[in-house]
Amino acid sequence: MRCFERILVVAPEGADASGTLRRAADLACANGARITLYDVLAPLPHDAKKLFKVVARTKLEKMLLRRRREELEAAVAQAGLTLGGTPGEGGGDAKDGVAVRVEIGTPFIEVIRTVLREGYDLVMKPATADGKARSHGFGSTDLHLMRECPCAVWIVKQPRAKQYPRVLAAVDPDPTDEDHNRLNDSVMALARSVCELQGSELHVVHAWELYNQPILEFLVGNVDKLVRNTRKTHRRWLYALLERFSVPRNRRTVHLVEGAAKEVIPELARKKRVSLIVIGTASRSGIPHFLIGNTAEDVLNQADCSVLTVKAEGFVSPITLEESP
């Protein structure tokens, strides 16, 4: 499995990131990748001005950064890993050992800017609920990253699980859309790689529907033949996709399911007790603020397991390196 070269593990204060860090270490070992353990502290509030009469703002920030960095360094040691990188407020990457880095700002913005600036190809983060979280525990930072981060984002639930017994790759093949099929290829490649690393079962799901079936039934009556032909077409597309990936038949299960993807995928994941869903987002470059496909968003809102989201080729994040005016 050689998919990633630089892995950014986001460790929010108060969250247990040890399981995510160990999983990142397994990936790094398999990929020869470098890991940075990273956190972003919220800016000091305006009502803290009284504190600045006792301790200068810059000094207080340095104290907070140092304390948090020491906590992350302890987490690295607790996970049985070694430290790497350069000393200082920021730290850096290291091939041997985990680099530790802490900054101040808005978490999802600083994470995305770090990815843009330094070329990380995977962000891993424990799922953290907050006041704006959806019912299944994805916090607002999680959702922002899955929508807007330009690289793959792996939100880890059940971080103490040592393995993912079952991985579900959600694909939507369509030979008429070359860009979309490249995204399907990315989903399959990542899902297969995780399965190889973890010894997992690979489940592949493709949900299909007859276009506007209720209206067609109203207009022409019986549409059974159309339904059968549509299923055959989607089956042909799906197996053409699978042929490009050498997954042994005894290690994969294929699900061609009639129905809306936003309903089929979460239901199947629960039924099969899936540990990780790998899904592509439908975002395209050149469309400002068009962030994530509606289907992917609906699936994420219902997911009870870890999720690995993959961006379309050419995706452009709405977050830039420049500060907002």
C-alpha positions as CSV (number, residue, x, y, z in Angstrom):
1,M,0.0,0.0,0.0
2,R,1.7,3.2,-1.2
3,C,-0.9,6.0,-1.4
4,F,0.4,8.6,1.0
5,E,3.6,10.5,1.6
6,R,2.6,13.1,4.2
7,I,0.0,12.5,6.9
8,L,-1.4,15.3,9.0
9,V,-3.0,13.9,12.2
10,V,-5.3,16.6,13.8
11,A,-5.6,16.2,17.5
12,P,-8.2,18.6,19.0
13,E,-7.7,19.4,22.7
14,G,-9.8,17.2,24.8
15,A,-10.1,14.4,22.2
16,D,-8.4,11.1,22.5
17,A,-6.2,11.0,19.4
18,S,-4.0,8.1,20.4
19,G,-6.0,5.5,18.4
20,T,-6.0,7.8,15.3
21,L,-2.2,8.3,15.7
22,R,-1.5,4.6,15.9
23,R,-3.6,4.0,12.8
24,A,-1.7,6.8,11.1
25,A,1.5,5.1,12.1
26,D,0.4,1.9,10.5
27,L,-0.3,3.8,7.3
28,A,3.0,5.6,7.5
29,C,4.9,2.3,7.9
30,A,3.2,0.8,4.9
31,N,3.7,3.9,2.8
32,G,7.1,5.2,4.0
33,A,5.2,8.3,4.9
34,R,5.9,11.1,7.3
35,I,3.5,12.1,10.1
36,T,2.8,15.4,11.8
37,L,0.6,15.5,14.9
38,Y,-1.1,18.9,14.8
39,D,-3.5,21.0,16.8
40,V,-4.9,24.5,16.5
41,L,-5.8,26.5,19.6
42,A,-8.5,29.1,19.5
43,P,-7.4,32.8,19.6
44,L,-7.4,34.5,22.9
45,P,-10.8,36.1,23.5
46,H,-11.2,39.8,23.6
47,D,-12.4,39.7,27.2
48,A,-9.0,38.4,28.2
49,K,-7.5,41.9,27.9
50,K,-7.2,42.1,31.7
51,L,-4.8,39.2,31.6
52,F,-2.5,41.1,29.3
53,K,-1.8,43.6,32.1
54,V,-0.3,40.7,34.0
55,V,1.2,38.6,31.2
56,A,1.9,40.0,27.7
57,R,-0.4,38.6,25.0
58,T,2.6,37.1,23.0
59,K,4.0,35.6,26.1
60,L,0.7,34.0,27.1
61,E,0.2,32.6,23.6
62,K,3.7,31.1,23.7
63,M,2.9,29.5,27.1
64,L,-0.3,28.0,25.8
65,L,1.4,26.7,22.6
66,R,4.3,25.2,24.7
67,R,1.9,23.5,27.1
68,R,-0.2,22.0,24.3
69,R,2.9,20.9,22.4
70,E,4.2,19.1,25.5
71,E,0.8,17.3,25.8
72,L,1.0,16.2,22.1
73,E,4.6,15.0,22.6
74,A,3.4,12.9,25.6
75,A,0.7,11.4,23.4
76,V,3.3,10.4,20.9
77,A,5.3,8.7,23.6
78,Q,2.2,7.0,25.0
79,A,1.4,5.6,21.5
80,G,4.9,4.0,21.5
81,L,6.2,6.3,18.8
82,T,9.2,8.5,18.6
83,L,9.4,12.2,18.2
84,G,10.9,13.9,15.1
85,G,11.0,17.3,13.5
86,T,12.7,20.5,14.4
87,P,12.3,22.2,17.8
88,G,10.4,25.5,18.1
89,E,6.9,26.8,18.1
90,G,5.9,25.1,14.9
91,G,8.0,22.0,14.5
92,G,8.1,20.2,11.2
93,D,8.0,16.9,9.4
94,A,10.5,14.1,9.9
95,K,10.9,10.8,8.1
96,D,12.0,9.2,11.3
97,G,9.5,10.0,14.1
98,V,6.4,12.0,14.5
99,A,6.7,15.8,14.2
100,V,4.5,17.9,16.6
101,R,3.0,21.2,15.7
102,V,0.6,23.6,17.4
103,E,-0.8,26.9,16.0
104,I,-3.4,29.5,16.9
105,G,-6.4,30.2,14.7
106,T,-9.6,28.7,13.4
107,P,-9.1,24.9,13.3
108,F,-10.4,23.9,9.9
109,I,-9.0,27.0,8.2
110,E,-5.5,26.4,9.6
111,V,-5.6,22.7,8.8
112,I,-6.5,23.4,5.2
113,R,-3.9,26.1,4.8
114,T,-1.3,23.8,6.2
115,V,-2.3,21.2,3.6
116,L,-2.1,23.7,0.8
117,R,1.2,25.2,2.0
118,E,3.0,21.9,2.8
119,G,1.5,19.3,0.5
120,Y,-0.1,16.8,2.8
121,D,-2.0,14.2,1.0
122,L,-4.0,12.8,3.9
123,V,-5.7,14.4,7.0
124,M,-6.7,12.1,9.8
125,K,-8.8,13.2,12.7
126,P,-10.8,11.6,15.5
127,A,-14.5,12.3,15.1
128,T,-15.5,15.1,17.6
129,A,-19.0,16.3,18.3
130,D,-19.7,19.9,19.2
131,G,-22.6,22.2,19.6
132,K,-23.2,22.1,15.8
133,A,-22.7,18.4,15.4
134,R,-25.0,16.2,13.5
135,S,-26.7,13.3,15.3
136,H,-24.0,10.8,14.5
137,G,-21.1,12.8,16.0
138,F,-19.4,14.6,13.2
139,G,-18.6,18.1,14.5
140,S,-18.5,21.3,12.5
141,T,-14.7,21.0,12.0
142,D,-15.1,17.4,10.7
143,L,-17.7,18.5,8.2
144,H,-15.7,21.6,7.1
145,L,-12.6,19.4,6.4
146,M,-14.6,16.7,4.5
147,R,-16.2,19.5,2.4
148,E,-13.3,21.9,1.8
149,C,-9.9,20.2,2.4
150,P,-8.2,19.5,-0.9
151,C,-6.7,16.2,0.1
152,A,-8.3,12.9,1.4
153,V,-9.8,13.3,4.8
154,W,-10.2,10.3,7.2
155,I,-12.5,10.9,10.2
156,V,-11.9,8.1,12.7
157,K,-14.7,6.7,14.9
158,Q,-14.0,3.8,17.3
159,P,-10.3,4.7,17.3
160,R,-9.3,2.0,19.7
161,A,-10.4,-0.7,17.2
162,K,-7.2,-2.4,15.9
163,Q,-8.7,-3.4,12.6
164,Y,-11.4,-2.6,10.2
165,P,-13.1,-5.9,9.5
166,R,-15.2,-4.6,6.7
167,V,-14.6,-1.6,4.4
168,L,-17.3,-0.3,2.1
169,A,-16.4,1.5,-1.1
170,A,-19.3,3.6,-2.5
171,V,-19.0,4.0,-6.2
172,D,-21.2,5.4,-9.0
173,P,-19.7,4.3,-12.4
174,D,-20.7,6.2,-15.5
175,P,-18.7,5.7,-18.7
176,T,-20.0,9.0,-20.1
177,D,-18.3,11.0,-17.4
178,E,-14.5,10.6,-17.4
179,D,-13.8,12.9,-14.4
180,H,-16.4,11.1,-12.3
181,N,-14.8,7.7,-13.2
182,R,-11.4,8.9,-12.1
183,L,-13.0,9.7,-8.8
184,N,-14.4,6.2,-8.6
185,D,-11.0,4.8,-9.4
186,S,-9.6,6.8,-6.4
187,V,-12.2,5.4,-4.1
188,M,-11.5,1.9,-5.2
189,A,-7.8,2.3,-5.0
190,L,-7.9,3.6,-1.4
191,A,-10.5,1.1,-0.2
192,R,-8.5,-1.8,-1.7
193,S,-5.3,-0.4,-0.1
194,V,-6.9,-0.2,3.3
195,C,-8.2,-3.7,3.0
196,E,-4.7,-5.0,2.1
197,L,-3.2,-3.3,5.1
198,Q,-5.9,-4.3,7.5
199,G,-6.8,-7.7,6.1
200,S,-10.4,-6.4,5.7
201,E,-13.3,-7.6,3.6
202,L,-14.0,-5.2,0.8
203,H,-17.6,-4.4,0.1
204,V,-18.4,-2.4,-3.0
205,V,-21.8,-0.7,-3.3
206,H,-23.4,0.9,-6.3
207,A,-26.9,2.3,-5.9
208,W,-29.0,2.8,-9.1
209,E,-32.5,4.0,-10.0
210,L,-34.6,4.2,-13.1
211,Y,-34.7,7.9,-14.0
212,N,-38.1,9.4,-12.9
213,Q,-39.7,6.1,-12.5
214,P,-43.0,7.4,-11.0
215,I,-43.5,9.7,-14.0
216,L,-42.6,7.0,-16.5
217,E,-45.1,4.6,-14.8
218,F,-47.8,7.3,-15.0
219,L,-47.0,7.9,-18.7
220,V,-46.5,4.4,-20.1
221,G,-47.7,2.1,-17.3
222,N,-45.6,-1.0,-16.9
223,V,-41.9,-0.2,-16.7
224,D,-40.5,-3.6,-15.6
225,K,-38.5,-4.1,-18.8
226,L,-37.0,-0.6,-18.5
227,V,-36.0,-1.4,-14.9
228,R,-34.4,-4.7,-15.9
229,N,-32.5,-3.1,-18.7
230,T,-31.4,-0.3,-16.5
231,R,-30.1,-2.8,-13.9
232,K,-28.2,-4.7,-16.6
233,T,-26.6,-1.5,-17.7
234,H,-25.5,-0.4,-14.3
235,R,-24.2,-4.0,-13.6
236,R,-22.1,-3.8,-16.7
237,W,-20.7,-0.5,-15.7
238,L,-20.0,-1.7,-12.1
239,Y,-18.1,-4.8,-13.2
240,A,-16.1,-2.9,-15.8
241,L,-14.9,-0.8,-12.9
242,L,-14.1,-3.8,-10.7
243,E,-12.1,-5.5,-13.5
244,R,-9.5,-2.7,-13.2
245,F,-8.8,-3.7,-9.6
246,S,-7.3,-7.0,-8.7
247,V,-9.3,-7.9,-5.6
248,P,-9.7,-11.7,-5.0
249,R,-13.3,-12.7,-5.3
250,N,-13.2,-14.3,-1.8
251,R,-12.2,-11.0,-0.3
252,R,-14.9,-8.8,-1.9
253,T,-18.6,-8.6,-1.9
254,V,-20.5,-6.6,-4.6
255,H,-23.8,-4.9,-3.8
256,L,-25.8,-3.6,-6.8
257,V,-28.8,-2.2,-5.0
258,E,-31.9,-0.4,-6.5
259,G,-32.7,2.8,-4.6
260,A,-31.4,6.2,-3.7
261,A,-27.7,6.2,-2.7
262,K,-28.3,8.4,0.3
263,E,-30.6,5.7,1.7
264,V,-28.9,2.6,0.4
265,I,-25.3,3.3,1.5
266,P,-25.9,4.1,5.2
267,E,-28.5,1.2,5.5
268,L,-26.1,-1.3,3.9
269,A,-23.2,0.0,6.1
270,R,-25.3,-0.7,9.3
271,K,-26.6,-4.0,8.1
272,K,-23.1,-5.3,7.2
273,R,-21.5,-3.7,10.3
274,V,-19.1,-1.7,8.1
275,S,-16.1,-0.1,9.9
276,L,-15.1,2.4,7.2
277,I,-16.9,4.0,4.3
278,V,-14.8,5.3,1.5
279,I,-16.7,7.8,-0.6
280,G,-15.9,10.4,-3.3
281,T,-17.2,13.9,-3.2
282,A,-18.7,15.4,-6.4
283,S,-17.0,18.8,-6.2
284,R,-15.4,20.2,-9.3
285,S,-12.9,22.9,-9.7
286,G,-14.0,26.3,-10.9
287,I,-17.3,26.4,-9.1
288,P,-16.8,28.6,-6.0
289,H,-18.3,27.3,-2.8
290,F,-19.7,24.2,-4.4
291,L,-18.2,21.9,-1.9
292,I,-19.6,18.4,-1.6
293,G,-22.1,16.3,-3.5
294,N,-25.5,16.1,-2.0
295,T,-25.4,12.3,-1.9
296,A,-22.0,12.3,-0.1
297,E,-23.4,14.9,2.4
298,D,-26.5,12.8,3.1
299,V,-24.4,9.7,3.6
300,L,-22.1,11.5,6.0
301,N,-25.0,12.8,8.1
302,Q,-26.1,9.2,8.7
303,A,-22.8,7.4,9.0
304,D,-22.2,5.4,12.2
305,C,-18.6,4.5,11.3
306,S,-15.4,6.0,10.2
307,V,-15.4,7.8,6.9
308,L,-12.7,8.4,4.3
309,T,-13.6,11.1,1.8
310,V,-11.8,11.5,-1.5
311,K,-11.9,14.7,-3.6
312,A,-12.5,14.9,-7.3
313,E,-9.3,15.5,-9.4
314,G,-8.9,19.2,-9.8
315,F,-10.8,20.2,-6.7
316,V,-10.1,23.7,-5.6
317,S,-10.7,24.6,-1.9
318,P,-12.5,27.8,-1.2
319,I,-10.0,28.3,1.6
320,T,-6.8,30.1,0.4
321,L,-3.5,30.9,1.9
322,E,-4.3,34.6,1.9
323,E,-6.0,36.1,5.0
324,S,-9.6,37.3,4.5
325,P,-9.8,41.1,4.3
